[in-house]
Amino acid sequence: MVGKSDKDSTSGGGGDGDKEEIVELFLKIGLEEKTAKNTIANNKVTGNLIAVIHEAEVTDGCHRTVGNLLYTVATKFPANALVHRPTVLKYIVSSKIKTPAQLEAAFAFLAAIASGNLNANEFEEACGVGLEVSTEDIELAVNEIFEEKKSMILEQRYRTNVGELFGHIRKKQPWADPKIVKQLVDAKLFELLGARTAVDDEKPIKKKKEKPVKVEDKVSAEETPPVKPSDEEVNPYAIFPSPQENLKVHTEIYFSDGRVLRPCNSKEILERHLKVTGGKVWTRFPPEPNGYLHIGHAKAMFVDFGLAKERGGCCYLRYDDTNPEAEKKEYIDHIEEIVGWMGWEPFKITYTSDYFQNLYELAVELIRRGHAYIDHQTPDEIKEYREKKMNSPWRDRPIEESLKLFDEMKRGMIEEGKATLRMKQDMQSDNFNMYDLIAYRIKFTPHPHAGDKWCIYPSYDYAHCIVDSLENITHSLCTLEFETRRASYYWLLDVLGLYLPYVWEYSRLNLTNTVMSKRKLNRLVTEKWVDGWDDPRLMTLAGLRRRGITPTAINAFVRGIGITRSDSSLIRLDRLEYHIREELNRTAARTMVVLNPLKVVITNLEAGSVMDLDAKKWPDTQTDDASSIYKVPFSNVVYIERTDFRMKDSKDYYGLAPGKSVLLRYAFPIKCTEVIFGDDSESILEIRAEYDPTKKTKPKGVLHWVAESTPGVDPLKVEVRLFDKLFLSENPAELGDWLGDLNPQSRIVIPDAYAVAALQNAAVGDKFQFERLGYFAVDHDSTPEKIIFNRAVTLRDSYSKGGK
């Protein structure tokens, strides 16, 4: 069920005419056209936003700022305080509440009082109503905080915790506009520090702590046993019951007439099922072939394939291909290939379309049993009737009539959009997913797997549970947004008398600074905000692979999160990067590359002479292990990073400066003796230096470098692509203008970096640690003339300080 929120969420309503009217309404309140069109795909948000617009009496339109706040009300208003929503809307429309911070404070205040009495004075004070914060006020607060923290910022530079600075500024000006705060903070950092340099991406050098004085009567090891890992850490799959236990009631379905359905397998049905499966666990990984898989699917694979593997069972790779308009052979091929790359082997590869005949026959049986009917309501009428909990006028038509019409639908005798097969469930239920969901719709579209045999296609709500049953799935595992669909899942299998799998939901994987919605990913790709589905900035598995991330690191990350039902938290990107570094630190050989070369001429080394020096591929390499050593040429012309040279030295600076010495890694100490400037007397053309062949000089700083191996011939030129977070905000999906949050520095291309000659034969996918710079992988855009490297992750690691 992973990823199905991108499909069938409009089941039962929302035709083209209706959708156009809703989009027009959303445009009037200032939503962008693409945002409005994306919004209507979610019934819940659409319904809430329409209600909010009417409550706020802005159906004729409003300013975009007001509209964005109304959108936030529609998506985030505390459910326990809905009685106060009209009051909040009046504050918004009158511009008494006009910033996201004020609205956030309003939500917190209302969540605390719930449906209790609202004291207007207390509410206004809590939300900063009437308080005006000018740009000058915000700038003053920013300047004060920067002055207080100046020494820390200068020391930490761009490693400074900007979120902490925001917190201090917010204490001074709680109602300041966050966008203005961010603009001023960014400008102030640049003013104070200048442009970001390669040094800022280095892993900070840890100062050695003084050893504490030993105490003789210290606690023995026996008295402080190591912390025992939890059962979940040892085996995250221990929470799932055995197939033999599937006689229990997992869900109670409450009907509006007072009936309660407690579906469960009979002993006979379970015995027939166990005979087929041999009592083993059978699961399925069921992606829709309507896009590339992302890291959220990695968690689904870990759950589905992992449980089957841990219990000695098997897992299907099943393509949920019920919507031919969105599916492509490209996506089908990609999914099969990426599942294998992630280390999983399907028991069988199947398609929901393999079961179209079975599904059709069961739909006929559903009609015969009086549990389905053909409906001729327009999408607009279906939506209206569902909102009012009203039965369709066609709901009680004769069974024979529905059977005849369904056959005509199958034979292509009814126009697309003129009829649907709906399940007869409970239109007065408290559960929206029991409002006579659509089972079949007409689509005169060829199918990428089934061809043109069918012109009617089953919906997800109808097909998924039946195919789970037909494939004898023991554990149907899905994400939490499908919990409300349990009722329709079990209702349908129960009325058809089919075997019932065990259903269990877990939390989605939500990462910071990215989007996971297939719609948003598809938009990024099709509108060319990124360079395809495998762009290294995307959290698609193809993008992560191209960036140099390994399946081992991804699976370790997913395992560390656990299979929980907590659905409220964003996982920080730092956590994924920690596992990436852990893996690449073990597997990526060290090498040297200079991104922004500065020429250094060694004046006391004869021009044209070249020494071949030993460099280590691994930090703990033994000198007698030839396979772990590579040769680097050392000559009188070497190149260092431009950021590793300053004209003015300081105590906390370990780079090169006039009169100062540094050690060239694996080579010799050098001392700067002269600086050659350009015609403008400011730009540095080259450095003159002397080297110490005796190595008696012991400088503190150690620099990476690359040398000319042939006099007058540049070292190996390579292209290096530096990737960073795709979005500036931690949760861009919540923003109205989420595309406006794209990070302009998410991809920086350095076309003419210098590398050691040993990298000449690097192949696509090879991974390296560029010393002092980070971990890199060879990109498939590489040619024999120029190798291209993608940065997988920097050497910096803040997550490990806080735990795994």
C-alpha positions in Angstrom: 0.0 0.0 0.0 3.0 2.3 0.0 2.6 5.4 -2.0 -1.2 5.0 -2.8 -2.1 8.4 -1.4 -1.0 9.5 -4.9 -3.8 7.6 -6.5 -7.5 7.0 -6.0 -7.6 9.7 -3.3 -10.5 11.3 -5.2 -12.5 8.1 -5.4 -16.1 8.9 -5.7 -16.0 12.5 -6.7 -14.3 15.3 -8.5 -15.0 15.5 -12.3 -13.2 17.8 -14.6 -15.8 20.5 -14.5 -16.0 20.3 -10.7 -12.3 20.3 -10.4 -12.0 23.4 -12.6 -14.4 25.3 -10.3 -12.5 24.3 -7.2 -9.2 25.3 -8.8 -10.7 28.6 -9.7 -11.8 29.1 -6.1 -8.3 28.3 -4.8 -6.7 30.7 -7.3 -9.0 33.5 -6.0 -7.4 33.2 -2.6 -3.9 33.5 -4.1 -2.7 29.9 -4.4 -0.5 29.2 -7.4 -2.2 27.3 -10.2 0.0 24.2 -9.8 -0.4 24.2 -6.0 -4.2 24.5 -6.4 -4.3 21.5 -8.8 -2.1 19.5 -6.5 -4.4 20.3 -3.5 -7.6 19.0 -5.1 -6.0 15.5 -5.3 -6.4 15.3 -1.5 -10.1 15.0 -0.6 -9.6 15.9 3.0 -7.6 19.0 2.4 -9.9 20.1 -0.4 -13.0 19.7 1.8 -11.4 21.5 4.7 -10.1 24.4 2.5 -13.5 24.9 0.8 -15.2 25.0 4.2 -12.6 27.5 5.5 -13.0 29.7 2.4 -16.8 29.8 2.9 -16.5 30.3 6.7 -14.1 33.2 6.1 -16.5 34.7 3.5 -13.8 35.1 0.9 -15.3 33.2 -2.0 -14.8 36.2 -4.2 -11.1 36.2 -3.4 -8.5 37.7 -1.0 -4.9 38.7 -0.8 -2.4 35.9 -1.3 -1.0 36.4 2.3 -4.5 35.8 3.7 -5.0 32.8 1.4 -1.8 31.1 2.5 -2.9 31.5 6.2 -6.3 30.0 5.3 -4.5 27.1 3.7 -2.6 26.5 6.9 -5.9 26.6 8.9 -7.3 24.0 6.5 -4.3 21.7 7.0 -3.2 22.3 10.6 -6.1 23.6 12.7 -6.2 21.6 16.0 -9.1 19.1 15.7 -10.1 19.5 19.4 -10.8 23.2 18.9 -12.9 23.4 15.7 -15.6 25.4 17.5 -13.2 28.3 17.5 -12.2 28.1 13.9 -14.7 30.9 12.7 -13.2 33.3 15.3 -9.6 32.6 14.1 -10.7 33.2 10.5 -12.1 36.6 11.4 -8.8 37.5 12.9 -7.0 36.4 9.7 -9.4 38.2 7.2 -9.2 41.4 9.3 -5.3 41.1 9.3 -5.1 41.0 13.0 -3.4 37.7 12.6 -1.1 38.1 9.5 2.0 36.0 10.0 2.7 32.2 10.2 4.2 32.8 13.7 1.0 34.4 15.0 -1.1 31.6 13.5 1.2 29.0 15.1 0.7 30.7 18.4 -3.0 30.7 17.9 -3.1 27.0 17.2 -1.1 26.3 20.4 -3.4 28.5 22.5 -6.5 26.8 21.1 -5.2 23.3 21.4 -4.7 24.0 25.1 -8.2 25.3 25.8 -9.9 22.9 23.3 -13.6 23.6 23.1 -13.6 25.7 26.3 -14.4 29.4 26.5 -12.2 31.7 24.5 -10.9 34.8 26.4 -10.3 37.4 23.6 -7.7 39.4 25.6 -5.7 36.4 26.5 -5.9 35.0 23.0 -4.8 38.3 21.4 -1.9 38.7 23.8 -0.8 35.1 23.1 -0.9 35.7 19.3 0.7 39.2 19.3 -2.4 40.8 17.8 -1.8 44.5 17.2 1.9 44.3 17.5 3.8 45.6 14.5 7.3 44.4 13.8 9.2 46.4 11.2 12.1 45.3 9.2 14.2 47.8 11.1 13.1 46.1 14.4 14.1 42.7 13.1 17.4 44.0 11.8 18.1 45.5 15.2 17.4 42.1 16.9 19.6 40.3 14.3 22.5 42.8 14.9 22.2 42.4 18.7 22.3 38.6 18.5 25.3 38.6 16.1 27.1 41.0 18.3 26.5 38.7 21.3 27.6 35.6 19.4 30.2 37.2 17.2 33.2 35.3 18.7 31.4 32.0 18.4 30.3 32.7 14.8 33.8 33.7 13.8 35.2 30.5 15.3 32.6 28.2 13.9 32.0 30.1 10.7 29.4 28.3 8.5 29.3 25.4 11.0 27.3 27.8 13.3 23.9 26.4 14.3 21.7 28.9 12.4 18.6 27.4 14.1 20.0 28.4 17.5 20.5 32.0 16.2 16.9 32.0 14.9 15.7 30.9 18.4 17.5 33.8 20.1 16.1 36.3 17.5 12.6 34.9 18.0 12.9 35.5 21.8 13.5 39.1 21.1 11.0 39.5 18.3 8.5 36.5 18.5 6.2 38.0 15.8 8.9 38.7 13.2 8.3 37.4 9.7 10.5 34.3 9.4 11.4 35.0 5.8 12.7 38.4 6.6 14.6 37.0 9.6 16.2 34.4 7.3 17.2 37.0 4.7 18.8 39.2 7.3 20.6 36.3 9.0 22.0 35.1 5.7 23.1 38.6 4.7 24.7 39.1 8.1 26.6 35.8 7.9 27.9 36.7 4.5 28.9 40.2 5.7 30.8 38.8 8.7 32.4 35.7 7.1 32.5 36.3 3.3 31.8 33.5 0.8 31.7 29.9 2.0 35.0 28.1 1.4 36.1 24.5 1.2 37.5 24.9 4.7 34.0 25.4 6.0 33.1 21.9 4.8 36.0 20.2 6.6 35.5 18.1 9.6 36.5 20.2 12.6 39.6 19.1 14.4 38.7 17.8 17.8 40.7 19.2 20.7 42.1 16.6 22.9 40.5 16.5 26.3 42.7 16.4 29.4 42.7 13.0 31.0 41.0 13.1 34.4 43.0 12.1 37.5 42.7 8.4 38.1 40.8 7.4 41.2 41.8 4.2 42.8 38.3 3.1 44.0 36.7 3.4 40.5 33.6 1.3 39.7 34.4 -2.0 38.3 33.2 -3.2 34.9 31.0 -5.8 36.6 29.1 -3.0 38.4 28.3 -1.1 35.2 27.1 -3.7 32.7 26.6 -2.5 29.1 23.2 -1.3 28.1 21.2 -4.2 26.7 19.7 -3.5 23.3 15.9 -3.4 23.0 14.0 -6.3 21.5 13.2 -4.1 18.5 16.8 -3.2 17.9 17.7 -7.0 18.0 14.8 -8.0 15.8 12.4 -5.2 14.4 10.1 -7.9 13.0 9.3 -9.5 16.4 6.1 -7.4 16.7 4.4 -9.4 13.9 2.3 -12.5 14.7 2.7 -15.8 13.1 0.4 -16.8 10.1 -1.2 -19.5 12.3 -2.6 -16.8 14.6 -4.7 -15.2 11.9 -8.0 -16.4 13.4 -8.3 -13.2 15.4 -10.5 -10.2 14.8 -8.1 -7.3 13.8 -10.8 -4.7 13.0 -14.3 -3.9 14.2 -16.4 -2.1 11.6 -19.3 -0.1 13.0 -22.3 0.6 10.8 -24.6 3.6 11.2 -27.6 1.2 11.9 -25.9 -0.1 15.0 -24.5 -3.3 13.5 -20.8 -4.2 14.2 -18.9 -6.4 11.8 -16.0 -8.3 13.4 -14.4 -10.0 10.3 -12.0 -12.9 10.9 -11.0 -16.1 9.1 -12.9 -19.3 9.8 -10.8 -22.3 10.8 -11.5 -23.9 7.4 -10.5 -20.8 5.4 -7.2 -20.4 7.4 -6.4 -24.1 7.0 -6.8 -23.9 3.2 -4.5 -20.8 3.3 -1.9 -22.4 5.4 -1.9 -25.5 3.2 -0.9 -23.2 0.2 1.8 -21.3 2.1 3.1 -24.1 4.2 2.6 -21.9 7.3 5.3 -19.5 6.2 5.1 -15.7 6.0 4.1 -14.4 2.6 4.3 -10.6 2.0 4.2 -8.3 -1.0 5.9 -5.1 -2.0 3.2 -3.3 -4.2 4.5 -0.1 -5.8 2.6 1.8 -8.5 4.6 2.0 -11.7 3.9 5.7 -12.1 7.3 7.1 -11.1 10.7 6.1 -9.7 11.0 4.7 -6.2 12.2 7.0 -3.4 13.8 6.4 0.0 10.3 5.9 1.5 10.0 2.8 -0.6 13.3 1.6 0.9 11.6 1.5 4.2 8.6 -0.4 2.6 11.0 -2.9 1.1 12.8 -3.3 4.4 9.4 -4.1 6.1 8.0 -6.3 3.3 11.0 -8.2 2.1 12.7 -8.1 5.4 9.9 -9.7 7.4 9.6 -12.5 4.8 13.4 -13.1 4.9 13.6 -13.1 8.7 10.8 -15.6 8.9 12.0 -17.8 6.1 9.1 -16.9 3.9 8.7 -15.1 0.6 7.8 -11.7 -0.8 6.1 -10.8 -4.1 7.0 -7.8 -6.1 3.6 -6.8 -7.3 3.0 -3.9 -9.6 -0.2 -2.1 -8.6 -1.1 -1.2 -12.2 -4.7 -0.2 -12.0 -4.3 3.3 -13.6 -3.0 2.9 -17.2 -3.0 6.7 -17.7 -0.1 7.2 -15.3 2.0 4.0 -15.8 4.9 3.4 -18.1 7.2 0.5 -19.1 10.1 2.7 -18.0 8.9 2.7 -14.4 8.2 -1.0 -14.4 11.7 -1.8 -15.6 13.2 0.7 -13.1 11.4 -0.8 -10.1 12.5 -4.3 -10.8 16.1 -3.2 -11.3 16.2 -1.0 -8.2 14.6 -3.7 -6.0 17.5 -6.0 -6.9 20.1 -3.2 -6.3 18.7 -2.8 -2.8 19.5 -6.4 -2.2 16.0 -7.9 -2.3 15.0 -10.9 -4.4 11.3 -11.3 -5.1 9.6 -14.7 -4.8 7.6 -13.8 -7.9 6.9 -10.7 -10.0 3.2 -10.2 -10.5 0.9 -7.5 -11.6 -2.6 -6.5 -10.4 -3.5 -6.7 -14.1 -2.7 -10.4 -14.0 -5.9 -10.7 -12.0 -8.2 -8.5 -14.0 -10.3 -11.5 -15.0 -10.6 -12.7 -11.4 -11.4 -9.2 -10.3 -14.1 -8.8 -12.9 -15.7 -12.1 -12.0 -15.7 -11.2 -8.3 -17.2 -7.8 -9.1 -20.1 -9.6 -10.9 -20.5 -11.8 -7.8 -20.5 -8.6 -5.6 -23.4 -7.3 -7.6 -25.2 -10.6 -7.5 -24.9 -10.6 -3.7 -26.4 -7.1 -3.6 -23.2 -5.3 -2.5 -22.6 -3.2 -5.6 -24.5 -1.2 -8.1 -24.0 0.8 -11.3 -24.2 4.6 -10.7 -24.8 7.3 -13.3 -24.2 10.3 -11.0 -21.8 12.9 -12.3 -18.6 13.3 -10.4 -20.0 16.6 -9.1 -23.1 14.8 -7.8 -21.1 12.0 -6.3 -19.0 14.4 -4.4 -22.0 16.4 -3.2 -23.9 13.3 -2.1 -20.9 12.0 -0.2 -20.4 15.3 1.6 -24.1 15.2 2.6 -24.0 11.5 3.4 -26.8 10.9 0.9 -27.4 7.7 -1.0 -27.2 7.7 -4.7 -30.6 7.7 -6.5 -29.2 4.6 -8.3 -28.2 2.7 -5.2 -31.2 0.5 -5.0 -31.6 -0.3 -8.7 -32.4 -4.0 -9.5 -29.4 -6.4 -9.4 -30.2 -7.7 -12.9 -30.1 -4.1 -14.2 -26.6 -3.5 -12.6 -25.3 -6.8 -14.0 -26.5 -5.8 -17.5 -25.0 -2.3 -17.3 -21.7 -3.7 -15.9 -21.5 -6.1 -18.9 -22.1 -3.1 -21.2 -19.3 -1.2 -19.5 -16.9 -4.1 -20.0 -17.8 -4.3 -23.7 -17.2 -0.5 -24.3 -20.8 0.4 -24.9 -21.0 3.2 -22.3 -19.0 6.4 -22.6 -16.2 7.2 -20.3 -17.4 9.0 -17.2 -21.0 8.0 -17.7 -21.1 5.1 -15.3 -19.1 3.6 -12.4 -19.5 0.5 -10.3 -19.8 1.4 -6.7 -19.7 -0.8 -3.6 -22.8 -0.6 -1.5 -21.2 0.1 1.9 -22.5 2.6 4.5 -23.1 6.3 3.4 -23.9 7.3 7.0 -20.8 5.8 8.4 -18.3 7.9 10.5 -15.6 6.6 8.2 -15.3 8.4 4.8 -13.8 5.3 3.3 -17.1 3.5 3.7 -19.0 6.0 1.5 -19.8 3.6 -1.4 -16.3 3.6 -2.8 -15.8 3.2 -6.6 -14.9 -0.3 -7.6 -14.6 0.1 -11.4 -14.4 3.0 -13.8 -14.3 3.3 -17.6 -11.0 4.3 -19.2 -10.5 3.9 -23.0 -6.7 3.8 -22.4 -4.4 0.9 -23.4 -2.7 -0.8 -20.5 1.1 -1.1 -20.5 0.9 -4.7 -19.3 -2.6 -5.9 -20.2 -2.8 -4.2 -23.6 -6.1 -3.1 -25.0 -8.2 -6.0 -23.7 -9.9 -4.0 -21.0 -11.7 -0.6 -21.0 -12.8 -0.9 -17.4 -10.3 -0.8 -14.6 -10.6 -1.6 -10.9 -9.8 1.0 -8.3 -7.2 0.6 -5.6 -9.8 0.2 -2.9 -11.4 -2.7 -4.7 -8.4 -4.5 -6.2 -5.7 -4.3 -3.5 -7.4 -6.4 -0.8 -8.7 -9.0 -3.2 -5.3 -9.5 -4.8 -3.7 -9.8 -1.3 -6.2 -12.5 -0.6 -5.8 -14.3 -4.0 -2.0 -14.3 -3.5 -2.4 -15.7 0.0 -0.6 -12.8 1.6 -0.2 -13.4 5.4 0.8 -9.9 6.3 -0.5 -6.9 4.4 1.8 -4.1 5.6 1.2 -0.5 4.6 1.7 3.1 5.8 -0.5 4.8 8.4 -2.6 7.0 6.1 -4.3 3.7 5.0 -5.5 2.9 8.5 -9.0 4.3 7.8 -9.2 2.0 4.8 -9.0 -1.1 7.0 -12.8 -1.0 7.2 -13.4 -1.2 3.5 -10.5 -3.7 3.1 -12.1 -6.2 5.5 -15.7 -5.4 4.5 -15.1 -6.3 0.9 -13.2 -9.6 1.6 -15.9 -10.5 4.2 -18.9 -10.0 1.9 -17.1 -12.1 -0.8 -16.2 -14.8 1.7 -12.5 -14.6 0.9 -9.4 -15.2 3.1 -8.4 -12.2 5.2 -4.7 -11.3 5.5 -3.4 -9.6 8.7 -3.2 -5.9 8.1 -0.8 -3.6 10.0 0.2 0.0 9.4 3.5 1.7 10.1 4.7 5.3 9.9 5.8 6.8 6.6 9.4 7.8 6.2 9.5 11.6 6.2 12.9 13.3 5.7 13.9 16.9 6.2 14.8 19.3 3.3 13.1 17.2 0.7 9.7 16.2 -0.8 8.5 12.6 -1.0 5.2 13.0 -2.8 5.3 11.4 -6.2 3.3 14.3 -7.6 5.9 16.8 -6.4 8.8 14.6 -7.5 7.2 14.2 -10.9 6.7 18.0 -11.2 10.4 18.6 -10.3 11.4 16.2 -13.1 8.9 17.2 -15.8 9.4 20.9 -15.3 13.2 20.4 -15.3 13.9 21.8 -11.8 16.2 18.8 -11.6 18.0 16.7 -14.1 15.8 13.7 -14.3 14.5 11.0 -11.8 18.2 10.1 -11.0 19.3 13.6 -10.1 21.6 13.2 -7.1 19.7 15.9 -5.2 16.5 13.8 -5.1 15.8 11.2 -2.5 14.9 8.8 -5.2 16.8 5.5 -4.9 18.2 6.1 -8.4 19.4 9.6 -7.3 21.0 8.3 -4.2 22.7 5.5 -6.1 24.1 8.0 -8.6 25.3 10.2 -5.8 27.3 7.3 -4.4 25.1 6.1 -1.6 25.1 2.3 -1.1 22.2 0.0 -0.4 23.9 -1.1 2.8 23.9 2.5 4.2 20.2 3.0 3.2 19.1 -0.3 4.8 21.1 0.5 8.0 19.4 3.9 8.1 15.9 2.4 7.7 16.6 -0.3 10.3 17.8 2.3 12.8 14.4 4.2 12.4 12.5 1.1 13.3 9.0 -0.1 12.2 7.0 2.2 14.4 3.5 3.7 14.3 4.6 7.2 15.2 3.7 9.4 12.3 4.4 12.9 13.5 8.1 13.4 13.2 10.5 14.3 10.4 13.7 12.4 10.3 16.7 14.7 10.0 18.8 14.3 6.9 21.8 14.2 9.3 20.7 10.8 10.4 20.9 9.3 6.9 24.3 11.1 6.3 25.7 9.4 9.4 25.0 6.0 8.0 26.4 7.0 4.6 29.7 8.1 6.2 29.9 5.0 8.4 29.6 2.8 5.2 31.9 4.9 2.9 34.5 5.3 5.6 35.0 1.6 5.5 34.7 1.1 1.8 35.9 4.2 0.0 39.6 4.4 -0.8 41.4 7.7 0.1 42.8 9.9 -2.7 43.7 13.6 -3.3 41.8 16.1 -5.4 42.2 19.9 -5.4 39.0 21.7 -6.2 40.2 25.3 -6.6 43.9 25.0 -7.4 46.5 27.6 -6.4 49.9 27.1 -7.9 52.9 26.6 -5.6 56.4 26.6 -7.1 59.0 25.0 -4.9 62.2 27.0 -5.6 64.7 24.6 -4.0 63.6 21.6 -5.9 65.1 21.2 -9.4 62.6 21.8 -12.2 61.7 18.7 -14.1 62.6 16.3 -11.3 59.8 14.1 -10.1 59.7 11.8 -7.0 57.1 9.0 -6.8 55.8 9.0 -3.2 53.7 6.4 -1.4 50.2 7.5 -0.4 47.7 5.4 1.6 44.3 4.3 0.3 43.4 3.5 3.9 44.4 5.3 7.2 45.5 2.1 8.9 47.4 0.7 5.9 50.6 -1.2 6.8 53.7 -0.1 4.9 54.3 -3.6 3.6 50.8 -3.9 2.0 51.4 -2.9 -1.6 47.8 -3.2 -2.6 46.8 -0.5 -0.2 49.4 2.0 -1.5 49.2 4.2 -4.5 51.9 6.4 -6.1 51.7 10.2 -6.2 54.2 12.3 -8.1 56.0 15.1 -6.3 57.6 17.9 -8.4 58.6 21.5 -8.1 55.1 22.6 -9.1 52.3 21.5 -6.9 48.7 22.8 -6.4 46.9 23.4 -3.1 43.4 24.6 -2.4 43.1 28.4 -2.9 41.2 28.5 0.5 44.3 27.0 2.2 46.3 30.2 1.7 45.9 33.5 3.5 48.0 36.6 3.5 47.4 37.1 7.2 48.2 34.3 9.7 46.4 33.6 13.0 46.7 31.2 15.9 43.7 29.2 15.0 44.6 28.9 11.3 46.4 25.8 10.0 46.8 26.7 6.4 49.7 28.3 4.5 50.6 32.0 4.9 53.7 34.1 4.1 56.6 32.9 6.3 54.6 29.9 7.6 55.2 26.2 7.1 52.7 23.4 6.4 53.1 19.7 5.7 52.0 18.4 2.3 50.2 15.0 3.0 52.5 12.0 2.3 55.3 14.4 1.2 57.3 17.2 2.8 56.9 20.4 4.8 57.0 23.6 2.7 57.4 27.2 3.7 55.9 30.2 1.9 58.7 32.5 0.8 57.0 34.8 -1.7 53.6 35.6 -3.1 53.2 36.6 -6.8 50.3 38.9 -7.5 48.4 39.8 -10.7 48.3 43.2 -12.3 45.6 44.3 -9.9 48.0 43.7 -7.0 45.3 41.8 -5.2 44.7 38.5 -7.0 47.3 35.8 -6.2 48.8 34.1 -9.2 51.1 31.7 -7.5 53.1 31.0 -4.3 56.8 30.5 -4.1 58.0 28.1 -1.4 60.9 26.0 -0.2 60.5 22.4 0.9 62.3 20.6 3.8 63.7 17.3 2.4 64.9 16.3 5.9 61.3 16.6 7.3 62.7 18.0 10.5 60.2 20.9 10.3 57.1 19.9 12.3 54.2 22.2 11.2 50.7 21.8 12.7 48.8 22.1 9.4 48.5 19.3 6.9 47.3 20.0 3.4 46.2 17.9 0.5 47.8 18.7 -2.9 48.3 17.6 -6.5 51.6 18.0 -8.5 52.6 18.2 -12.1 54.0 14.8 -13.1 55.4 16.2 -16.3 57.0 19.7 -16.5 54.6 22.3 -17.9 51.7 19.8 -18.1 48.7 20.3 -15.9 47.7 17.5 -13.5 44.7 15.3 -14.4 41.6 17.6 -14.8 38.3 16.3 -13.5 34.8 17.8 -13.0 33.5 17.8 -9.5 29.8 18.3 -8.6 29.0 19.4 -5.1 25.5 18.5 -4.0 23.6 19.9 -1.0 20.1 19.9 0.4 17.5 20.5 -2.4 15.3 22.7 -0.2 16.2 25.4 2.3 13.3 24.6 4.8 13.1 21.4 6.8 9.6 20.7 5.7 9.1 22.3 2.2 6.0 20.1 1.6 4.1 22.3 4.0 4.8 25.5 2.2 2.3 27.0 -0.3 5.1 28.0 -2.6 7.3 25.0 -2.1 9.2 25.5 -5.3 10.2 28.9 -4.1 12.1 27.1 -1.3 14.5 25.4 -3.7 18.1 25.8 -2.6 20.0 27.8 -5.3 23.2 26.3 -4.0 22.1 22.7 -4.1 24.3 21.9 -7.1 27.7 23.5 -7.7 29.8 22.4 -10.6 33.6 22.8 -10.5 34.7 22.0 -14.1 38.5 22.1 -13.7 39.6 20.5 -10.5 43.0 18.7 -10.3 43.3 15.1 -9.3 46.1 12.6 -8.8 47.0 10.6 -11.8 45.8 7.4 -10.1 42.2 8.4 -10.7 42.7 8.3 -14.5 41.2 4.8 -14.6 38.3 5.3 -12.2 35.1 3.6 -13.4 31.5 4.7 -13.1 30.2 4.0 -9.6 33.7 3.9 -8.0 33.8 5.6 -4.7 36.6 7.6 -3.0 37.2 9.8 0.0 38.8 13.0 -1.3 41.0 13.8 1.7 39.7 16.7 3.7 36.8 17.2 1.2 34.3 14.4 1.5 33.1 11.2 -0.2 32.7 11.1 -4.0 31.5 8.7 -6.7 32.2 8.6 -10.4 29.1 9.8 -12.4 27.8 8.1 -15.5 28.2 11.4 -17.4 31.9 10.7 -17.4 33.8 10.4 -20.7 37.3 9.1 -21.5 38.3 12.8 -21.9 37.0 13.9 -18.5 35.9 12.0 -15.3 33.0 13.5 -13.4 32.7 13.0 -9.6 29.5 13.5 -7.5 29.9 14.4 -3.8 27.9 11.8 -1.8 28.4 13.5 1.5 30.9 15.8 3.3 33.2 14.7 6.0 31.3 16.8 8.5 29.2 14.7 10.9 27.0 16.3 13.6 24.5 13.4 14.0 26.8 11.0 15.7 27.2 13.4 18.6 23.5 13.0 19.4 23.3 9.2 18.9 22.2 6.9 16.2 
